[in-house]
């Protein structure tokens, strides 16, 4: 299409729609005398009803009826804001043929002020401190302008708190606002009857007969006899739905079956197949292209125990792993586990073959805190730089994890950290003695205008009674890569040998600051700055730096992250693209 044709087409479209653009509305309503929320409410009350204007023609008899109702409609629109004595005048104008305009002049008058507020609590929960505090802090007080929306919000807050405390039948037998137009004053009387305080009774699970009742009860966020809480019932629903065992979960409080204040709960479950085989493919700039095949049985011996096996193949890492997990009946995270692992890793920095057997004991301390004790015997054959060696280690360790994010997949605020200590000695049958302390922390801070600040820091230190050469490649520290210092290749930063090859270090320090701006529902842009390095001693510590921009696409499994990073303060700085998936920690 040439320019002349495009111009004629555009001109024709403008000509076609110009009459519709230029034609004024046949009926206009102009309001004066009120602003802000009062004006919005009056505009809503005076919305032109369907049928008053049809095919561009105003129905005149209906218009007269509409105009007669304007004063009453405006007054009713102002009463929720405390204006009970408004004056309303309307003038009908006809600026042109078949065009009408109604000028509405509003004088709100003096607002009604509150003369007295009486809030009473009665019933078994009348002495609840939480309810008393809300009642004493009620939104409306003596001398305030009467505002019906504030009154309703105060009522709703008081009733909602009562329900949170287990008073499910809480209601207002007395709820009145007495308005004196002559005195321009109002008296509020509000009485909450809490009713009985309910407690959790027994929970009956149906639909999953192959799971033991004791195993299913570990997903409950409450215990029998505790005060009934809809929040805890909702968390239990989340626990069951996210267990990867059920495709359908429905929890129902059995009000009809309640005996006095004891409320039983019915849990209707629809199980998923207990055995699954799941192939997967992916790509990351740290790992290269990768493929996995996972097998999982989530109800071994009909005890809720898990068995899993995985084969993973990537450009840099190949491995086979199998594990057994015996969940504790205590809660959803406590468990005993055993895993065997065979892997080979070939990076630009080192090559190794590793065989390990790891036993773990996990115990929940608080809702978001997990303590892990483990014992990991391992054999490793490795090549780092010009060094070729092998080692046998028996590694006991302890790990403390605390996560406090509002969403595990796409957090908008929160923090988390991991503290770990691991070590060994020749007395345990290891080839070398060492102690490693590792810490990692991350925080997400919400900012105005849809911005978020994401910070990360990782540190590690090694105490060793033998030279670095006796430390296997898997226990040395490296920096650089998608989740370390962007702008540098995976594990390309650290101490070097005489030939200039990276051989890893005893210690590690990396940090990152990222500013993220959400765009559409599932998209965001990010600007970041990373710094860090692996090192043997602080006197030769050099922090490598990188900065850049990235784009994020949020999916149900985590964020897809594409970053372009540039090295800073190095000779011949270069750019590097990084791609990763998910939120770590």
C-alpha positions as a printed Julia matrix, in Angstrom:
585×3 Matrix{Float64}:
   0.0     0.0    0.0
   1.5     3.34  -1.13
   1.32    6.64   0.8
  -1.52    8.09  -1.35
  -3.75    5.03  -0.84
  -3.07    4.99   2.92
  -3.87    8.72   3.16
  -7.19    8.34   1.3
  -8.16    5.38   3.45
  -7.38    7.29   6.65
  -9.31   10.35   5.37
 -12.31    8.17   4.56
 -12.34    6.63   8.04
 -12.15   10.06   9.67
 -14.98   11.32   7.44
 -17.06    8.27   8.29
 -16.73    8.64  12.05
 -16.61   12.45  12.22
 -20.39   12.86  12.63
 -20.34   10.5   15.63
 -17.35   12.33  17.16
 -18.73   15.81  16.64
 -22.34   15.13  17.71
 -23.04   16.24  21.28
 -24.95   14.02  23.71
 -28.7    14.76  23.43
 -28.92   14.95  27.26
 -26.26   16.29  29.6
 -26.28   16.59  33.4
 -24.08   19.3   34.95
 -23.58   19.18  38.74
 -22.19   22.0   40.87
 -21.78   22.6   44.59
 -20.18   19.28  45.6
 -16.76   17.75  45.0
 -14.78   14.54  45.41
 -16.66   11.54  46.87
 -19.88   13.54  47.3
 -19.85   14.47  43.63
 -19.15   10.89  42.58
 -22.09    9.61  44.6
 -24.43   12.29  43.19
 -23.3    11.47  39.64
 -24.05    7.79  40.24
 -27.48    8.67  41.63
 -28.28   10.83  38.58
 -27.1     8.32  35.98
 -29.35    8.57  32.93
 -31.59    5.47  32.92
 -31.64    3.25  29.82
 -34.48    4.21  27.51
 -34.61    7.9   28.45
 -32.54    8.55  25.33
 -33.25    6.26  22.4
 -31.74    6.58  18.93
 -30.51   10.07  19.83
 -34.0    11.3   20.8
 -34.95   12.3   24.37
 -38.25   10.97  25.7
 -39.76   14.26  27.01
 -42.44   12.85  29.36
 -39.85   10.58  30.92
 -37.43   13.53  31.14
 -39.94   15.5   33.23
 -40.4    12.55  35.57
 -36.61   12.12  35.8
 -36.2    15.83  36.67
 -38.86   15.67  39.39
 -36.93   12.85  41.1
 -33.58   14.7   41.05
 -33.91   16.44  44.47
 -34.83   13.24  46.29
 -32.12   11.22  44.55
 -29.45   13.81  45.36
 -30.47   14.01  49.02
 -30.34   10.23  49.36
 -26.9    10.24  47.74
 -25.59   12.74  50.31
 -27.08   11.16  53.42
 -24.41    8.41  53.71
 -21.88   11.23  54.18
 -23.89   12.91  56.93
 -25.65   15.61  54.89
 -29.35   15.32  55.71
 -30.44   18.91  54.92
 -29.26   19.42  51.35
 -30.91   21.96  49.05
 -31.21   20.96  45.4
 -32.26   23.11  42.45
 -32.44   22.0   38.84
 -32.84   24.0   35.63
 -33.69   22.51  32.25
 -32.03   24.15  29.25
 -32.34   23.52  25.52
 -29.12   24.78  23.91
 -30.03   23.4   20.47
 -32.66   21.43  18.63
 -33.01   17.9   20.16
 -30.39   18.76  22.83
 -31.15   19.17  26.53
 -29.06   20.12  29.53
 -30.05   19.9   33.2
 -28.1    22.14  35.6
 -28.17   20.72  39.12
 -27.11   23.08  41.9
 -26.46   21.35  45.23
 -26.06   23.04  48.6
 -25.12   20.25  51.06
 -25.86   22.29  54.18
 -24.49   21.58  57.64
 -23.45   17.96  58.18
 -24.93   15.8   60.93
 -22.46   15.35  63.78
 -22.35   12.46  66.19
 -23.7    13.3   69.64
 -23.32    9.92  71.26
 -21.71    6.53  70.43
 -22.65    3.47  72.47
 -20.98    0.14  71.69
 -21.76   -2.87  73.86
 -20.49   -6.44  73.89
 -22.53   -9.28  75.29
 -22.4   -13.03  75.29
 -19.59  -15.45  76.21
 -17.0   -13.27  74.44
 -17.95  -10.0   76.08
 -14.68   -9.95  78.05
 -12.4   -10.69  75.08
  -9.59   -8.13  75.17
  -9.25   -8.06  71.38
 -12.93   -7.2   70.93
 -12.8    -4.56  73.64
  -9.86   -2.87  71.94
 -11.68   -2.72  68.61
 -14.84   -1.43  70.27
 -12.87    1.28  72.1
 -11.14    2.28  68.86
 -14.36    2.43  66.81
 -13.96    4.6   63.72
 -16.66    7.14  64.67
 -16.53    9.23  67.85
 -18.51   11.99  69.47
 -18.19   15.2   67.44
 -17.31   13.46  64.15
 -19.32   13.95  60.99
 -21.67   11.04  60.47
 -20.29    8.76  57.78
 -22.23    5.59  57.04
 -19.33    3.87  55.23
 -17.07    4.36  58.28
 -19.86    2.98  60.44
 -20.21   -0.14  58.27
 -16.44   -0.68  58.16
 -16.29   -0.45  61.95
 -19.13   -2.96  62.27
 -17.46   -5.29  59.8
 -14.11   -5.14  61.57
 -15.68   -5.96  64.94
 -17.67   -8.9   63.56
 -14.71  -10.23  61.53
 -12.47  -10.2   64.62
 -15.12  -12.06  66.57
 -15.25  -14.74  63.88
 -11.44  -14.99  63.93
 -11.7   -15.73  67.65
 -14.14  -18.57  67.03
 -17.42  -16.73  67.61
 -18.94  -17.8   64.31
 -22.49  -16.77  65.25
 -21.52  -13.22  66.22
 -24.28  -10.79  65.19
 -25.72   -7.36  65.97
 -29.17   -7.62  67.59
 -29.01   -3.84  68.04
 -27.55   -1.65  65.3
 -29.12    1.74  64.85
 -28.33    5.29  63.88
 -30.89    7.78  65.19
 -30.69   11.06  63.26
 -32.28   14.29  64.44
 -32.61   16.59  61.45
 -33.68   19.47  63.69
 -30.54   19.19  65.84
 -28.31   17.99  62.96
 -27.08   15.28  65.31
 -26.98   11.49  65.45
 -26.83    8.8   68.13
 -25.19    5.47  67.32
 -26.04    2.33  69.27
 -24.28   -0.91  68.39
 -24.49   -4.15  70.31
 -22.52   -7.27  69.39
 -23.72  -10.61  70.67
 -20.75  -12.94  70.29
 -22.61  -16.17  70.69
 -20.76  -19.32  71.66
 -17.02  -19.72  70.96
 -16.5   -22.76  68.74
 -13.57  -25.14  68.95
 -12.23  -27.67  66.48
 -13.56  -31.17  66.9
 -12.41  -34.28  65.08
 -11.49  -34.1   61.39
 -12.87  -36.9   59.23
 -10.95  -37.62  56.02
 -12.85  -39.23  53.15
 -11.86  -40.24  49.62
  -8.27  -41.32  50.43
  -8.58  -44.71  52.19
  -5.04  -45.8   51.25
  -3.46  -43.06  53.37
  -3.35  -43.63  57.16
  -5.43  -41.16  59.19
  -2.38  -40.28  61.3
  -0.46  -39.39  58.15
  -3.26  -37.14  56.87
  -3.55  -35.39  60.23
   0.0   -34.06  59.87
  -1.38  -31.58  57.31
  -3.77  -30.07  59.86
  -2.82  -26.57  60.96
  -4.92  -27.03  64.09
  -5.51  -29.56  66.84
  -8.75  -30.9   68.22
  -9.86  -28.65  71.06
  -8.25  -25.47  69.69
 -10.36  -22.37  69.11
 -11.96  -22.59  65.67
 -10.2   -20.42  63.09
 -11.14  -19.98  59.45
  -7.54  -18.9   58.81
  -6.18  -22.19  60.14
  -8.79  -24.08  58.15
  -7.62  -22.24  55.02
  -3.97  -23.04  55.77
  -4.88  -26.7   56.14
  -6.52  -26.55  52.71
  -3.28  -25.1   51.3
  -1.17  -27.77  53.04
  -3.19  -30.6   51.52
  -3.5   -29.03  48.06
   0.25  -28.36  47.82
   1.29  -31.82  49.04
   1.42  -33.2   45.46
  -0.87  -36.03  46.57
  -4.39  -34.74  45.94
  -6.02  -33.13  42.94
  -9.12  -32.19  44.91
  -9.38  -30.89  48.49
 -12.58  -29.63  50.15
 -12.74  -28.8   53.87
 -16.19  -28.19  55.35
 -17.03  -27.25  58.95
 -19.98  -29.43  59.93
 -22.2   -26.83  61.62
 -25.18  -29.18  61.71
 -23.1   -31.86  63.43
 -21.64  -29.54  66.06
 -22.17  -30.72  69.62
 -22.41  -27.6   71.71
 -19.29  -25.59  70.87
 -17.35  -28.49  69.28
 -17.19  -28.16  65.5
 -16.22  -31.28  63.49
 -14.6   -30.85  60.08
 -15.13  -32.97  56.98
 -12.13  -33.25  54.63
 -13.06  -34.62  51.2
  -9.97  -35.66  49.22
  -9.48  -36.79  45.64
  -6.06  -38.49  45.37
  -3.61  -38.17  42.5
  -1.97  -41.35  41.14
   0.62  -42.47  43.69
   3.21  -43.34  41.06
   4.41  -40.73  38.54
   7.0   -40.68  35.77
   7.82  -37.16  34.64
  10.29  -36.24  31.93
  11.52  -32.66  31.65
  13.78  -30.48  29.55
  15.23  -27.06  30.22
  18.07  -24.67  29.71
  20.2   -22.43  31.92
  23.34  -20.54  31.09
  25.03  -22.16  34.13
  24.07  -25.74  33.23
  23.47  -25.52  29.49
  20.74  -27.66  27.95
  19.4   -30.28  30.35
  16.97  -33.13  30.51
  15.56  -35.1   33.43
  13.44  -38.16  34.05
  11.89  -38.41  37.52
  10.06  -41.32  39.1
   8.11  -40.82  42.31
   5.94  -43.0   44.53
   4.21  -40.87  47.17
   2.5   -43.64  49.16
   4.95  -46.47  49.58
   3.63  -49.33  51.72
   0.42  -47.26  52.11
   2.18  -45.3   54.86
   2.62  -42.02  53.01
   6.34  -42.72  52.6
   8.04  -41.48  49.43
  10.51  -43.09  47.08
  12.03  -41.11  44.23
  14.6   -41.63  41.53
  16.01  -39.19  39.01
  18.25  -39.27  35.98
  19.58  -35.9   34.87
  21.72  -35.12  31.88
  23.06  -31.7   30.95
  26.05  -30.32  29.14
  27.98  -29.97  32.4
  26.31  -32.38  34.83
  25.15  -35.97  34.56
  23.82  -37.94  37.48
  21.59  -40.63  38.93
  19.97  -40.21  42.35
  17.51  -42.24  44.41
  15.94  -41.38  47.73
  13.58  -42.56  50.44
  11.61  -40.22  52.69
   9.71  -41.25  55.81
   7.47  -38.33  56.83
   6.94  -37.67  60.5
   3.41  -37.61  61.87
   4.43  -34.47  63.78
   3.97  -31.93  60.96
   4.32  -31.55  57.19
   8.05  -30.76  57.09
   9.52  -33.09  59.72
  10.92  -36.29  58.21
  13.73  -38.83  57.94
  15.45  -39.25  54.6
  18.1   -41.31  52.86
  19.54  -40.52  49.43
  22.23  -42.05  47.24
  23.79  -40.02  44.47
  26.11  -40.73  41.54
  27.18  -37.74  39.46
  29.79  -36.43  37.08
  30.36  -32.71  36.6
  32.53  -31.15  33.93
  32.87  -27.36  34.07
  35.46  -24.96  32.73
  36.96  -24.95  36.24
  37.01  -28.59  37.33
  35.91  -32.14  36.54
  34.75  -34.57  39.2
  33.02  -37.87  39.83
  31.09  -38.15  43.07
  29.36  -40.97  44.93
  27.56  -40.06  48.13
  25.07  -41.48  50.63
  23.24  -38.91  52.73
  20.96  -39.43  55.69
  18.87  -36.5   56.93
  16.73  -35.71  59.96
  14.39  -32.73  59.5
  12.45  -31.1   62.31
  10.16  -28.08  62.17
  10.9   -25.64  64.98
   8.32  -22.98  64.15
   5.98  -22.61  61.18
   8.71  -21.14  58.94
  11.81  -22.63  60.58
  13.4   -25.97  59.74
  16.34  -27.67  61.45
  18.22  -30.33  59.47
  20.9   -32.71  60.74
  22.71  -34.82  58.18
  25.5   -37.32  57.72
  27.06  -37.64  54.28
  29.82  -40.15  53.46
  31.22  -39.44  49.98
  33.94  -40.5   47.57
  35.14  -37.99  45.0
  37.61  -38.18  42.16
  38.44  -34.71  40.82
  40.67  -32.66  38.55
  41.17  -28.98  39.37
  43.65  -27.06  37.24
  46.73  -29.25  37.0
  45.81  -31.27  40.12
  44.31  -34.73  39.93
  43.28  -36.36  43.18
  40.57  -38.25  45.06
  39.17  -38.1   48.56
  36.98  -39.96  51.02
  35.02  -37.85  53.5
  32.45  -38.5   56.19
  30.61  -35.18  56.54
  28.23  -34.53  59.43
  26.4   -31.2   59.28
  23.62  -29.02  60.63
  21.44  -26.57  58.69
  18.91  -24.0   59.91
  16.45  -22.55  57.41
  14.04  -19.69  58.0
  11.71  -18.51  55.24
   9.21  -15.71  55.69
   7.87  -14.77  52.24
   4.29  -13.9   51.34
   4.45  -16.23  48.33
   6.94  -19.1   47.75
   6.82  -18.76  43.95
   6.44  -15.02  43.39
   7.26  -13.22  46.65
   6.35   -9.53  46.92
   7.8    -9.07  50.39
   9.65  -11.07  53.0
  13.01  -12.48  53.92
  14.8   -15.78  54.3
  18.16  -17.12  55.38
  20.1   -20.36  55.7
  22.83  -21.04  58.26
  24.89  -24.2   57.83
  27.88  -25.8   59.5
  29.58  -28.95  58.21
  32.89  -30.6   58.89
  34.9   -33.74  59.33
  38.13  -35.11  60.79
  40.56  -37.92  60.17
  39.16  -39.62  63.28
  35.92  -40.15  61.33
  37.78  -41.94  58.53
  38.12  -38.86  56.29
  41.25  -38.03  54.3
  41.33  -34.48  55.66
  39.92  -32.41  58.5
  37.85  -29.28  57.95
  35.06  -27.09  59.23
  32.9   -24.96  56.93
  30.42  -22.25  57.93
  27.99  -21.09  55.24
  25.35  -18.38  55.38
  22.91  -17.13  52.75
  20.23  -14.46  53.06
  17.7   -12.82  50.79
  15.12  -10.06  51.27
  12.31   -8.64  49.13
  11.17   -5.13  50.05
   8.06   -3.62  48.38
   8.42   -0.02  47.2
   5.92    2.52  45.83
   4.86    2.6   42.17
   5.11   -1.2   41.75
   8.84   -1.31  42.47
  10.54   -3.98  44.59
  14.06   -4.08  46.03
  15.6    -7.56  46.08
  18.86   -8.1   47.94
  21.0   -11.2   48.36
  24.2   -12.04  50.25
  26.14  -15.32  50.48
  29.21  -16.06  52.56
  31.34  -19.08  53.37
  34.49  -19.75  55.36
  36.66  -22.87  55.66
  38.93  -23.9   58.53
  41.24  -26.7   57.41
  44.17  -28.51  59.0
  45.54  -29.56  55.61
  46.5   -27.67  52.41
  43.81  -26.57  49.9
  44.91  -29.39  47.59
  43.27  -31.88  49.96
  39.9   -30.11  49.71
  37.77  -31.83  47.0
  36.28  -29.74  44.22
  32.71  -30.09  45.51
  33.63  -28.38  48.81
  35.63  -25.49  47.35
  34.01  -22.12  46.78
  33.62  -20.47  43.38
  31.86  -17.33  42.18
  30.33  -16.19  38.9
  27.16  -17.23  37.09
  23.4   -16.76  37.05
  22.94  -16.91  40.82
  26.27  -15.46  41.84
  28.02  -12.56  40.06
  26.35  -11.93  36.72
  28.56  -10.76  33.89
  30.99  -13.64  34.51
  30.87  -17.28  33.47
  29.71  -20.02  35.82
  32.34  -20.64  38.56
  34.94  -18.56  36.7
  35.95  -16.44  39.71
  38.31  -17.56  42.47
  41.98  -18.12  43.25
  44.13  -19.32  40.36
  47.11  -21.67  40.13
  50.45  -20.95  38.49
  48.99  -21.68  35.06
  46.2   -19.14  35.52
  43.39  -21.69  35.94
  40.72  -21.13  38.58
  41.11  -23.7   41.39
  38.53  -22.45  43.87
  38.98  -20.96  47.31
  38.45  -21.58  50.99
  36.13  -18.61  51.46
  33.31  -16.91  49.59
  31.53  -13.56  49.59
  28.91  -12.5   47.03
  26.18   -9.88  47.18
  23.49   -8.55  44.88
  21.02   -5.66  44.78
  18.18   -5.67  42.25
  15.47   -3.11  41.55
  12.43   -4.67  39.93
   9.52   -2.82  38.31
   6.34   -4.77  37.58
   4.72   -4.02  34.23
   1.8    -6.13  33.12
   0.31   -8.9   35.21
   3.13  -11.39  34.57
   6.0    -9.18  33.38
   8.65   -7.08  35.08
  11.88   -5.24  34.29
  14.95   -5.32  36.54
  18.19   -3.42  37.02
  20.87   -5.12  39.12
  24.37   -4.82  40.57
  26.35   -7.88  41.7
  29.73   -8.18  43.42
  31.75  -11.01  44.9
  34.56  -13.52  44.66
  36.01  -16.7   46.16
  39.28  -16.23  48.03
  41.76  -17.85  50.44
  42.61  -14.86  52.64
  41.09  -11.44  53.16
  44.34   -9.66  52.35
  44.06  -10.77  48.71
  40.29  -10.36  48.41
  39.14   -8.65  45.22
  35.44   -8.22  44.58
  34.49   -8.58  40.92
  31.52   -6.48  39.88
  28.8    -6.72  37.26
  25.67   -4.74  36.46
  22.92   -4.89  33.89
  19.26   -5.07  32.97
  16.84   -7.97  32.84
  13.3    -8.97  32.0
  11.08  -11.29  34.06
   8.12  -13.42  33.07
   6.26  -15.01  35.99
   4.85  -18.53  35.6
   3.24  -20.97  38.08
   6.64  -22.68  38.55
   8.61  -19.47  39.06
  10.03  -16.54  37.17
  11.79  -16.93  33.83
  14.72  -14.51  34.07
  16.69  -13.16  31.13
  19.55  -10.81  32.05
  22.18   -8.88  30.11
  25.13   -8.09  32.38
  28.34   -6.12  31.83
  31.57   -6.52  33.76
  32.75   -3.47  35.72
  36.28   -2.26  36.58
  38.13   -4.95  34.61
  40.33   -4.78  31.56
  38.38   -5.29  28.33
  34.94   -5.62  29.97
  32.41   -7.73  28.11
  28.69   -8.45  28.12
  27.14  -11.76  29.1
  23.6   -13.13  28.79
  22.15  -15.1   31.72
  18.98  -17.18  31.77
  17.55  -18.87  34.86
  14.24  -20.09  36.31
  12.72  -19.69  39.77
  13.22  -17.95  43.08
  16.06  -19.39  45.15
  16.5   -19.87  48.94
